[in-house]
Amino acid sequence: MTSSSGEPWRVGVLFSKTGYMSVIEETQLRGTLLAIDELNEAGGINGRPIQPVVYDPSSEASAFGRYAKKLLIDDGISTIFGCYTSSSRKAVLPVVERLNGLLWYPTLYEGFEFSPNVIYTGAGPNQNSLELFRYLMETHGKRFYFIGSDYVYPRVSNRIMREFVRANSAQVVGERYVALRPNRAEFYDVMRDIRELRPDAIFSTVVGDGTVFLYQAYAECGFDPRTMPIASLTTTEAEVSAMGPDVGEGHVTAAPYFQGVESDQNHRFLRRWKKIYGDDFAANMCSEAAYFQVSLFAQALRATNSLETESLRPAVLGLNIDAPQGQISINPMCGHANLWARIGRVNRAGQFDIIRQSSAAVNADPYLVGYGRNLAFS
């Protein structure tokens, strides 16, 4: 893997093009391939093109593990860009650790994990959950209703959010989980519960097709986001497009990136994105992370001229890059990205108006070590 020949650098790509998670994972796939195309058009890395080997796990967590093993053993590949759900990441994790591969994971997640075989480029709880809770407490009230898809990420995220609630004399008035492959009827039952409990805000960690069903059921029930918004960590421009901008309007999301970020780098990114994918296929926080992590990979590969994990991963730690969201870096203490914290509200055009943002990237703190046992806010 360190040859100076013109043979391509082969990397694995694992995002779902089909199944219930394809609405968001397709955007991560496109972000990854866009970044690879840009690098190849510029001459590749050290004179060698990057060749993606792409498999479609079809939204099945177990398939991610099988394809990761195929990439590392059958295809002789050591670096993989992939995974959206924590379930899929946890299926890949023992494979890359056992076979010493390197997974680049571009998705927000629940934190409380470290692996020497993963670079985490999505937001952790101190970069999104904490900021969203502060915003909701200041603008809407102290009574929360939790709804999530029934798997690892929503349950752990709700546990973290519940700690914020408890430490600040707030209240969780209801908590429900829906299937990863939900039917619409589940959400009408949830809406009846919400109508009875009357929370100040709905905290959502629903993913995939369920996100569309949730917001559509909310709209059909006649609720008003000005007084009781759905506040999410997982709803992006992709889901808003699928549900309809009129349905999403007024609801809020916490994320490091929205298309409306004002920066030269973001404008360049969006021009290229729209040239390839058109105006109707929006970029989002997950596609942006998938895009910039390829650039970080390229920096490290250029320096090491090796895809071996023992060489590549140390070269990534501490790297910084001017990403579309702003200047970011990889925290050398934990292998997670230092990312921006933003709150966005959906507008009628299906984009997010940025209503709050940090002044710089927020240091990654996946174990919330910086908050100790006191999570109360002054």
Backbone hydrogen bonds in HBPLUS format (Angstrom, degrees):
<---DONOR---> <-ACCEPTOR-->    atom                        ^
c    i                          cat <-CA-CA->   ^        H-A-AA   ^      H-
h    n   atom  resd res      DA  || num        DHA   H-A  angle D-A-AA Bond
n    s   type  num  typ     dist DA aas  dist angle  dist       angle   num
A0009-TRP N   A0049-PRO O   2.72 MM  40  6.14 158.7  1.77 160.4 165.6     1
A0051-GLN N   A0009-TRP O   2.70 MM  42  5.80 168.7  1.71 148.8 151.8     2
A0011-VAL N   A0051-GLN O   3.04 MM  40  6.26 158.3  2.09 145.3 149.6     3
A0053-VAL N   A0011-VAL O   2.75 MM  42  6.01 155.6  1.81 164.3 171.4     4
A0012-GLY N   A0079-THR O   2.86 MM  67  6.13 176.3  1.86 161.2 160.8     5
A0081-PHE N   A0012-GLY O   2.86 MM  69  6.11 165.6  1.88 145.1 146.4     6
A0013-VAL N   A0053-VAL O   2.96 MM  40  5.97 144.5  2.09 151.5 144.9     7
A0055-TYR N   A0013-VAL O   3.13 MM  42  6.48 163.1  2.16 177.0 177.6     8
A0014-LEU N   A0081-PHE O   2.87 MM  67  6.29 160.2  1.91 153.0 159.0     9
A0083-CYS N   A0014-LEU O   3.06 MM  69  6.22 151.9  2.14 177.3 170.2    10
A0022-SER N   A0019-GLY O   3.18 MM   3  5.57 165.7  2.20 115.1 119.4    11
A0209-ASP N   A0020-TYR O   3.25 MM 189  5.64 137.0  2.44 142.3 154.3    12
A0024-ILE N   A0021-MET O   3.24 MM   3  6.04 149.7  2.33 121.2 126.3    13
A0025-GLU N   A0021-MET O   3.03 MM   4  6.11 174.8  2.03 159.0 158.7    14
A0026-GLU N   A0022-SER O   3.02 MM   4  5.27 156.8  2.07 129.5 133.7    15
A0027-THR N   A0024-ILE O   3.05 MM   3  5.44 132.2  2.29 104.5 116.5    16
A0028-GLN N   A0025-GLU O   3.10 MM   3  4.98 120.1  2.48  91.7 106.7    17
A0029-LEU N   A0025-GLU O   2.94 MM   4  6.24 156.8  1.99 151.8 157.9    18
A0030-ARG N   A0026-GLU O   3.04 MM   4  6.25 157.6  2.09 142.0 147.7    19
A0031-GLY N   A0027-THR O   2.97 MM   4  6.17 152.9  2.04 141.2 148.5    20
A0032-THR N   A0028-GLN O   2.99 MM   4  6.17 158.1  2.04 148.2 153.5    21
A0033-LEU N   A0029-LEU O   2.98 MM   4  6.21 170.1  1.99 156.6 158.7    22
A0034-LEU N   A0030-ARG O   2.90 MM   4  5.91 152.6  1.97 144.7 152.4    23
A0035-ALA N   A0031-GLY O   3.18 MM   4  6.32 161.5  2.21 143.0 147.1    24
A0036-ILE N   A0032-THR O   3.06 MM   4  6.35 157.5  2.11 149.0 155.5    25
A0037-ASP N   A0033-LEU O   2.88 MM   4  6.03 159.9  1.92 146.8 152.4    26
A0038-GLU N   A0034-LEU O   3.02 MM   4  6.27 156.1  2.07 148.3 154.5    27
A0039-LEU N   A0035-ALA O   3.09 MM   4  6.36 159.5  2.14 147.5 152.4    28
A0040-ASN N   A0036-ILE O   2.96 MM   4  6.20 160.7  2.00 153.3 158.7    29
A0041-GLU N   A0037-ASP O   2.89 MM   4  6.07 154.9  1.95 150.2 157.0    30
A0042-ALA N   A0038-GLU O   3.15 MM   4  6.35 136.2  2.35 138.5 149.4    31
A0042-ALA N   A0039-LEU O   3.16 MM   3  5.14 130.2  2.42  93.3 106.6    32
A0044-GLY N   A0039-LEU O   2.80 MM   5  5.15 153.6  1.87 142.5 138.5    33
A0043-GLY N   A0040-ASN O   3.04 MM   3  5.08 160.6  2.07 106.2 109.8    34
A0045-ILE N   A0048-ARG O   2.81 MM   3  5.24 153.5  1.88 154.1 145.3    35
A0048-ARG N   A0045-ILE O   3.04 MM   3  5.24 158.7  2.09 107.8 114.7    36
A0060-GLU N   A0057-PRO O   3.15 MM   3  5.83 163.1  2.18 122.4 127.2    37
A0063-ALA N   A0060-GLU O   2.98 MM   3  5.28 127.1  2.27 104.9 119.1    38
A0064-PHE N   A0060-GLU O   3.33 MM   4  6.80 141.0  2.49 148.9 159.3    39
A0064-PHE N   A0061-ALA O   3.10 MM   3  5.35 131.0  2.35 101.8 114.2    40
A0066-ARG N   A0062-SER O   3.12 MM   4  6.48 156.6  2.17 146.4 152.9    41
A0067-TYR N   A0063-ALA O   2.87 MM   4  6.02 166.6  1.89 153.1 156.4    42
A0068-ALA N   A0064-PHE O   2.90 MM   4  6.00 151.7  1.98 145.0 153.3    43
A0069-LYS N   A0065-GLY O   3.09 MM   4  6.29 158.4  2.14 145.5 150.5    44
A0070-LYS N   A0066-ARG O   2.99 MM   4  6.28 152.0  2.07 143.5 151.8    45
A0071-LEU N   A0067-TYR O   2.85 MM   4  6.07 159.0  1.89 150.7 155.6    46
A0072-LEU N   A0068-ALA O   3.02 MM   4  6.22 165.5  2.04 151.8 155.2    47
A0073-ILE N   A0069-LYS O   2.89 MM   4  5.88 154.9  1.95 148.8 155.5    48
A0074-ASP N   A0070-LYS O   2.87 MM   4  5.02 117.1  2.27 120.0 137.4    49
A0075-ASP N   A0070-LYS O   2.95 MM   5  6.36 151.4  2.04 157.0 163.2    50
A0077-ILE N   A0071-LEU O   2.92 MM   6  5.46 169.0  1.93 149.7 148.0    51
A0102-LEU N   A0078-SER O   2.77 MM  24  6.16 149.6  1.86 164.5 171.3    52
A0080-ILE N   A0102-LEU O   2.87 MM  22  6.16 165.8  1.89 159.6 160.6    53
A0104-TRP N   A0080-ILE O   2.78 MM  24  6.14 159.5  1.82 164.6 170.3    54
A0082-GLY N   A0104-TRP O   3.13 MM  22  6.34 169.9  2.14 161.7 162.8    55
A0089-ARG N   A0085-THR O   3.07 MM   4  6.43 157.5  2.12 145.5 152.1    56
A0090-LYS N   A0086-SER O   2.83 MM   4  5.97 161.0  1.86 148.8 153.8    57
A0091-ALA N   A0087-SER O   3.07 MM   4  6.25 129.0  2.34 133.3 146.2    58
A0091-ALA N   A0088-SER O   3.16 MM   3  5.00 131.7  2.41  90.7 104.0    59
A0092-VAL N   A0088-SER O   3.10 MM   4  6.38 141.5  2.25 142.5 152.1    60
A0092-VAL N   A0089-ARG O   3.08 MM   3  5.14 125.1  2.40  96.1 110.2    61
A0093-LEU N   A0089-ARG O   2.79 MM   4  5.92 148.5  1.89 152.5 162.5    62
A0095-VAL N   A0092-VAL O   2.94 MM   3  5.28 126.1  2.24 109.0 124.2    63
A0096-VAL N   A0092-VAL O   3.04 MM   4  6.37 161.4  2.08 164.1 169.6    64
A0097-GLU N   A0093-LEU O   3.01 MM   4  6.13 156.1  2.07 153.1 160.5    65
A0098-ARG N   A0094-PRO O   2.97 MM   4  5.86 154.6  2.03 132.6 139.7    66
A0099-LEU N   A0095-VAL O   2.95 MM   4  6.02 158.7  2.00 149.2 155.2    67
A0100-ASN N   A0096-VAL O   2.76 MM   4  5.18 106.0  2.31 128.6 140.2    68
A0101-GLY N   A0096-VAL O   2.80 MM   5  4.35 145.8  1.92 121.3 131.4    69
A0103-LEU N   A0117-ASN O   2.89 MM  14  6.21 169.6  1.90 151.8 150.9    70
A0119-ILE N   A0103-LEU O   2.86 MM  16  6.30 156.4  1.92 161.4 167.7    71
A0105-TYR N   A0119-ILE O   2.91 MM  14  6.13 168.6  1.92 165.0 168.9    72
A0121-THR N   A0105-TYR O   2.91 MM  16  5.94 167.0  1.93 146.4 150.5    73
A0109-TYR N   A0123-ALA O   2.97 MM  14  6.44 155.4  2.03 170.2 172.3    74
A0112-PHE N   A0366-PRO O   2.90 MM 254  5.47 157.0  1.96 120.0 127.7    75
A0118-VAL N   A0115-SER O   3.30 MM   3  5.46 156.3  2.36 116.8 113.7    76
A0120-TYR N   A0335-GLY O   3.02 MM 215  6.29 158.7  2.06 153.9 158.9    77
A0337-ALA N   A0120-TYR O   2.86 MM 217  6.24 130.7  2.11 158.1 173.0    78
A0127-GLN N   A0124-GLY O   2.93 MM   3  5.43 152.5  2.01 116.9 125.9    79
A0130-LEU N   A0125-PRO O   3.04 MM   5  6.28 164.0  2.07 172.1 171.6    80
A0132-LEU N   A0128-ASN O   2.91 MM   4  6.04 159.5  1.95 156.2 162.3    81
A0133-PHE N   A0129-SER O   2.93 MM   4  6.12 161.8  1.96 153.7 158.4    82
A0134-ARG N   A0130-LEU O   3.08 MM   4  6.32 164.0  2.10 149.1 153.3    83
A0135-TYR N   A0131-GLU O   3.08 MM   4  6.30 162.3  2.11 146.5 151.0    84
A0136-LEU N   A0132-LEU O   2.96 MM   4  6.21 167.1  1.98 155.7 158.6    85
A0137-MET N   A0133-PHE O   2.94 MM   4  6.10 164.5  1.96 157.8 161.6    86
A0138-GLU N   A0134-ARG O   3.07 MM   4  6.23 155.5  2.14 148.3 154.6    87
A0139-THR N   A0135-TYR O   2.98 MM   4  6.10 146.2  2.10 150.7 159.9    88
A0140-HIS N   A0136-LEU O   2.82 MM   4  5.23 155.0  1.88 143.5 147.5    89
A0141-GLY N   A0136-LEU O   3.14 MM   5  6.45 157.3  2.19 151.2 154.9    90
A0171-GLN N   A0142-LYS O   2.81 MM  29  6.04 162.2  1.84 177.5 171.3    91
A0200-ASP N   A0143-ARG O   2.74 MM  57  5.13 149.8  1.83 132.2 142.5    92
A0201-ALA N   A0143-ARG O   3.34 MM  58  6.80 143.9  2.48 158.4 164.5    93
A0144-PHE N   A0171-GLN O   2.83 MM  27  6.16 169.9  1.84 163.9 167.2    94
A0173-VAL N   A0144-PHE O   2.76 MM  29  5.86 147.7  1.86 153.0 164.2    95
A0145-TYR N   A0201-ALA O   3.05 MM  56  6.45 149.7  2.14 153.1 161.6    96
A0203-PHE N   A0145-TYR O   2.73 MM  58  5.98 155.5  1.79 155.5 164.1    97
A0146-PHE N   A0174-GLY O   2.89 MM  28  6.16 165.7  1.91 152.0 149.4    98
A0176-ARG N   A0146-PHE O   2.91 MM  30  6.32 154.2  1.98 146.3 153.1    99
A0147-ILE N   A0203-PHE O   2.97 MM  56  6.27 159.1  2.02 164.2 162.7   100
A0205-THR N   A0147-ILE O   2.89 MM  58  6.34 156.2  1.95 150.1 157.2   101
A0148-GLY N   A0176-ARG O   3.08 MM  28  6.62 150.4  2.17 148.0 156.8   102
A0178-VAL N   A0148-GLY O   2.95 MM  30  6.39 151.0  2.03 148.3 157.8   103
A0151-TYR N   A0149-SER O   3.00 MM   2  6.00 126.1  2.30 111.3  95.7   104
A0150-ASP N   A0178-VAL O   2.83 MM  28  5.60 140.6  1.98 170.5 165.2   105
A0155-ARG N   A0151-TYR O   3.46 MM   4  6.53 169.3  2.47 161.0 163.8   106
A0156-VAL N   A0152-VAL O   3.05 MM   4  6.21 167.6  2.06 167.0 170.4   107
A0157-SER N   A0153-TYR O   2.87 MM   4  5.92 163.7  1.89 157.1 162.7   108
A0158-ASN N   A0154-PRO O   2.87 MM   4  5.93 155.2  1.93 145.4 151.8   109
A0159-ARG N   A0155-ARG O   3.10 MM   4  6.29 144.0  2.23 134.9 144.6   110
A0160-ILE N   A0156-VAL O   3.01 MM   4  6.33 155.9  2.06 151.0 156.5   111
A0161-MET N   A0157-SER O   2.89 MM   4  6.15 164.1  1.91 150.2 154.9   112
A0162-ARG N   A0158-ASN O   2.80 MM   4  5.86 148.4  1.90 140.9 149.8   113
A0163-GLU N   A0159-ARG O   3.17 MM   4  6.46 141.4  2.32 138.5 147.5   114
A0163-GLU N   A0160-ILE O   3.08 MM   3  5.22 125.6  2.39  97.5 111.2   115
A0164-PHE N   A0160-ILE O   3.20 MM   4  6.67 151.2  2.29 146.5 154.0   116
A0165-VAL N   A0161-MET O   2.92 MM   4  6.24 160.4  1.96 151.1 156.6   117
A0166-ARG N   A0162-ARG O   2.86 MM   4  6.07 167.3  1.88 151.3 154.0   118
A0167-ALA N   A0163-GLU O   3.03 MM   4  6.10 159.9  2.08 146.4 151.6   119
A0168-ASN N   A0165-VAL O   3.15 MM   3  5.37 150.5  2.24 104.2 113.1   120
A0170-ALA N   A0165-VAL O   3.01 MM   5  4.85 164.7  2.04 154.2 149.2   121
A0186-GLU N   A0183-ASN O   3.18 MM   3  5.94 144.9  2.31 119.4 126.1   122
A0187-PHE N   A0184-ARG O   2.99 MM   3  5.60 134.9  2.20 113.9 124.5   123
A0189-ASP N   A0185-ALA O   3.30 MM   4  6.60 153.4  2.37 150.2 156.3   124
A0190-VAL N   A0186-GLU O   3.19 MM   4  6.51 149.6  2.29 137.1 145.4   125
A0191-MET N   A0187-PHE O   2.89 MM   4  6.14 153.4  1.96 144.0 150.9   126
A0192-ARG N   A0188-TYR O   3.10 MM   4  6.35 147.5  2.21 140.9 148.5   127
A0193-ASP N   A0189-ASP O   3.22 MM   4  6.53 151.5  2.30 142.6 149.9   128
A0194-ILE N   A0190-VAL O   2.93 MM   4  6.28 154.2  2.00 149.9 157.5   129
A0195-ARG N   A0191-MET O   2.87 MM   4  6.08 157.1  1.92 148.7 154.5   130
A0196-GLU N   A0192-ARG O   3.21 MM   4  6.41 148.8  2.31 140.0 147.2   131
A0197-LEU N   A0193-ASP O   3.01 MM   4  6.24 154.5  2.07 148.6 155.9   132
A0198-ARG N   A0194-ILE O   2.81 MM   4  5.65 154.6  1.87 153.9 157.7   133
A0202-ILE N   A0229-PRO O   2.94 MM  27  6.19 172.4  1.95 163.5 163.6   134
A0231-ALA N   A0202-ILE O   2.66 MM  29  5.85 170.9  1.67 167.0 170.0   135
A0204-SER N   A0231-ALA O   2.90 MM  27  6.02 159.7  1.94 141.2 147.9   136
A0211-THR N   A0208-GLY O   3.04 MM   3  5.76 148.3  2.14 118.6 125.6   137
A0212-VAL N   A0209-ASP O   3.13 MM   3  5.47 121.2  2.49 105.8 118.3   138
A0213-PHE N   A0209-ASP O   3.27 MM   4  6.68 161.2  2.31 150.9 155.6   139
A0214-LEU N   A0210-GLY O   2.89 MM   4  6.06 157.0  1.94 151.3 157.4   140
A0215-TYR N   A0211-THR O   3.20 MM   4  6.45 172.1  2.21 157.7 156.8   141
A0216-GLN N   A0212-VAL O   3.06 MM   4  6.15 158.4  2.11 150.4 157.2   142
A0217-ALA N   A0213-PHE O   2.93 MM   4  6.00 157.7  1.97 147.7 153.5   143
A0218-TYR N   A0214-LEU O   3.00 MM   4  6.24 157.1  2.05 149.2 155.9   144
A0219-ALA N   A0215-TYR O   2.97 MM   4  6.20 163.2  2.00 147.8 151.5   145
A0220-GLU N   A0216-GLN O   2.96 MM   4  6.14 160.4  2.00 148.7 154.1   146
A0221-CYS N   A0217-ALA O   3.07 MM   4  6.23 135.7  2.27 141.0 151.9   147
A0221-CYS N   A0218-TYR O   3.18 MM   3  5.25 132.4  2.41  96.6 109.3   148
A0222-GLY N   A0219-ALA O   3.00 MM   3  5.22 158.8  2.05 107.6 114.4   149
A0227-THR N   A0224-ASP O   3.12 MM   3  5.76 147.9  2.23 116.2 123.5   150
A0228-MET N   A0224-ASP O   2.92 MM   4  6.03 152.3  2.00 152.6 161.1   151
A0252-VAL N   A0230-ILE O   3.17 MM  22  6.47 152.0  2.25 150.6 158.7   152
A0232-SER N   A0252-VAL O   2.92 MM  20  6.34 161.5  1.96 144.3 148.6   153
A0254-ALA N   A0232-SER O   3.00 MM  22  6.51 150.8  2.08 162.0 171.0   154
A0240-VAL N   A0236-THR O   3.07 MM   4  6.37 160.3  2.11 153.2 159.5   155
A0241-SER N   A0237-GLU O   2.99 MM   4  6.11 154.8  2.05 142.6 148.5   156
A0242-ALA N   A0238-ALA O   3.16 MM   4  6.44 150.7  2.25 141.1 148.9   157
A0243-MET N   A0239-GLU O   2.90 MM   4  6.15 152.4  1.98 151.8 158.8   158
A0244-GLY N   A0240-VAL O   2.89 MM   4  5.79 144.7  2.02 146.3 155.3   159
A0247-VAL N   A0244-GLY O   2.90 MM   3  5.34 134.9  2.10 112.8 125.1   160
A0248-GLY N   A0244-GLY O   3.16 MM   4  6.51 153.3  2.23 150.7 158.8   161
A0249-GLU N   A0245-PRO O   2.92 MM   4  5.82 136.4  2.12 147.3 156.4   162
A0251-HIS N   A0248-GLY O   3.18 MM   3  5.98 169.3  2.20 147.9 150.0   163
A0250-GLY N   A0346-VAL O   2.88 MM  96  5.20 170.8  1.89 134.9 136.2   164
A0346-VAL N   A0251-HIS O   2.90 MM  95  5.64 163.0  1.93 165.1 169.6   165
A0253-THR N   A0344-GLY O   2.94 MM  91  5.41 152.1  2.02 150.7 159.1   166
A0344-GLY N   A0253-THR O   2.88 MM  91  5.41 167.5  1.90 162.0 166.3   167
A0255-ALA N   A0342-ARG O   2.97 MM  87  5.39 152.5  2.05 140.2 149.1   168
A0342-ARG N   A0255-ALA O   3.08 MM  87  5.39 125.5  2.39 124.4 138.7   169
A0261-VAL N   A0258-PHE O   3.15 MM   3  5.86 163.6  2.18 127.6 126.7   170
A0267-HIS N   A0263-SER O   2.99 MM   4  6.27 158.3  2.04 150.8 157.0   171
A0268-ARG N   A0264-ASP O   2.96 MM   4  6.24 156.9  2.02 150.8 156.6   172
A0269-PHE N   A0265-GLN O   2.95 MM   4  6.15 159.3  1.99 145.1 151.2   173
A0270-LEU N   A0266-ASN O   2.84 MM   4  6.04 165.6  1.86 155.1 158.1   174
A0271-ARG N   A0267-HIS O   2.97 MM   4  6.12 153.1  2.04 144.2 151.4   175
A0272-ARG N   A0268-ARG O   3.16 MM   4  6.36 163.9  2.18 149.4 153.0   176
A0273-TRP N   A0269-PHE O   2.86 MM   4  6.05 163.0  1.89 151.4 157.1   177
A0274-LYS N   A0270-LEU O   2.84 MM   4  5.88 171.7  1.85 150.5 152.6   178
A0275-LYS N   A0271-ARG O   3.01 MM   4  6.06 145.9  2.12 138.4 148.1   179
A0276-ILE N   A0272-ARG O   3.12 MM   4  6.36 152.3  2.20 149.7 155.5   180
A0277-TYR N   A0273-TRP O   2.77 MM   4  5.86 171.7  1.77 160.4 163.3   181
A0278-GLY N   A0274-LYS O   2.77 MM   4  4.35 139.9  1.93 114.8 122.2   182
A0288-GLU N   A0284-ASN O   2.90 MM   4  6.01 155.3  1.96 156.9 164.6   183
A0289-ALA N   A0285-MET O   3.16 MM   4  6.24 155.1  2.22 135.0 140.8   184
A0290-ALA N   A0286-CYS O   3.03 MM   4  6.17 156.9  2.08 141.3 148.2   185
A0291-TYR N   A0287-SER O   2.93 MM   4  6.04 140.6  2.08 136.7 147.2   186
A0292-PHE N   A0288-GLU O   2.90 MM   4  6.20 170.4  1.91 157.2 157.7   187
A0293-GLN N   A0289-ALA O   3.02 MM   4  5.96 154.3  2.09 146.2 152.6   188
A0294-VAL N   A0291-TYR O   3.28 MM   3  5.70 138.6  2.47 105.7 115.6   189
A0295-SER N   A0292-PHE O   3.07 MM   3  5.13 121.9  2.42  95.7 110.2   190
A0296-LEU N   A0292-PHE O   3.08 MM   4  6.50 149.6  2.18 147.6 156.0   191
A0297-PHE N   A0293-GLN O   2.93 MM   4  6.15 160.4  1.97 144.2 149.6   192
A0298-ALA N   A0294-VAL O   2.89 MM   4  6.12 152.1  1.96 142.6 150.3   193
A0299-GLN N   A0295-SER O   3.02 MM   4  6.31 153.5  2.10 144.9 150.9   194
A0300-ALA N   A0296-LEU O   3.09 MM   4  6.42 164.1  2.12 154.5 157.9   195
A0301-LEU N   A0297-PHE O   2.84 MM   4  6.04 160.5  1.88 154.2 160.4   196
A0302-ARG N   A0298-ALA O   2.86 MM   4  5.91 156.3  1.92 147.1 153.5   197
A0303-ALA N   A0299-GLN O   3.19 MM   4  6.41 146.8  2.30 139.8 147.9   198
A0304-THR N   A0300-ALA O   2.97 MM   4  6.18 152.8  2.04 148.9 156.5   199
A0305-ASN N   A0301-LEU O   2.68 MM   4  5.18 151.9  1.75 143.7 150.7   200
A0311-SER N   A0308-GLU O   2.96 MM   3  5.46 139.7  2.12 112.1 123.3   201
A0312-LEU N   A0308-GLU O   2.83 MM   4  5.98 170.1  1.84 161.7 165.2   202
A0313-ARG N   A0309-THR O   3.06 MM   4  5.66 161.2  2.09 140.9 146.2   203
A0315-ALA N   A0312-LEU O   3.08 MM   3  5.29 123.2  2.41 102.2 117.0   204
A0316-VAL N   A0312-LEU O   3.20 MM   4  6.52 126.7  2.50 144.4 158.7   205
A0316-VAL N   A0313-ARG O   2.96 MM   3  5.15 142.3  2.10 105.7 117.0   206
A0317-LEU N   A0313-ARG O   3.34 MM   4  6.68 151.3  2.43 156.3 162.8   207
A0319-LEU N   A0316-VAL O   2.96 MM   3  5.51 164.7  1.98 138.2 140.2   208
A0318-GLY N   A0330-ILE O   2.90 MM  12  5.04 141.6  2.05 131.6 143.1   209
A0330-ILE N   A0319-LEU O   2.87 MM  11  5.61 149.2  1.96 158.6 167.9   210
A0321-ILE N   A0328-ILE O   2.92 MM   7  5.63 154.5  1.99 151.3 156.5   211
A0328-ILE N   A0321-ILE O   3.01 MM   7  5.63 167.9  2.02 163.5 165.5   212
A0323-ALA N   A0326-GLY O   3.05 MM   3  5.11 135.5  2.25 135.2 129.7   213
A0326-GLY N   A0323-ALA O   2.94 MM   3  5.11 144.3  2.07 107.3 118.2   214
A0338-ASN N   A0329-SER O   2.72 MM   9  5.32 164.1  1.75 156.9 162.6   215
A0331-ASN N   A0336-HIS O   2.75 MM   5  5.54 155.9  1.81 165.7 164.9   216
A0334-CYS N   A0331-ASN O   3.26 MM   3  5.87 149.2  2.36 115.0 121.8   217
A0335-GLY N   A0331-ASN O   2.88 MM   4  5.49 147.0  1.99 168.1 171.6   218
A0362-VAL N   A0339-LEU O   2.52 MM  23  5.29 165.1  1.54 139.9 137.5   219
A0358-SER N   A0341-ALA O   2.86 MM  17  5.37 142.8  1.99 154.5 163.0   220
A0343-ILE N   A0356-ARG O   2.84 MM  13  5.11 157.0  1.89 146.5 146.7   221
A0355-ILE N   A0343-ILE O   2.91 MM  12  5.80 151.6  1.99 151.2 160.6   222
A0345-ARG N   A0353-ASP O   2.86 MM   8  5.16 157.6  1.91 140.4 145.7   223
A0353-ASP N   A0345-ARG O   2.75 MM   8  5.16 165.5  1.77 150.8 147.2   224
A0347-ASN N   A0351-GLN O   2.74 MM   4  5.62 159.9  1.78 166.1 170.0   225
A0350-GLY N   A0347-ASN O   2.98 MM   3  5.53 164.5  2.01 119.2 123.3   226
A0368-LEU N   A0365-ASP O   2.92 MM   3  5.25 167.3  1.94 122.1 124.8   227
A0371-TYR N   A0368-LEU O   3.15 MM   3  5.53 160.5  2.19 108.8 114.9   228
A0372-GLY N   A0369-VAL O   3.20 MM   3  5.45 159.3  2.25 108.6 114.7   229
A0374-ASN N   A0371-TYR O   3.19 MM   3  6.11 128.5  2.47 146.6 153.7   230
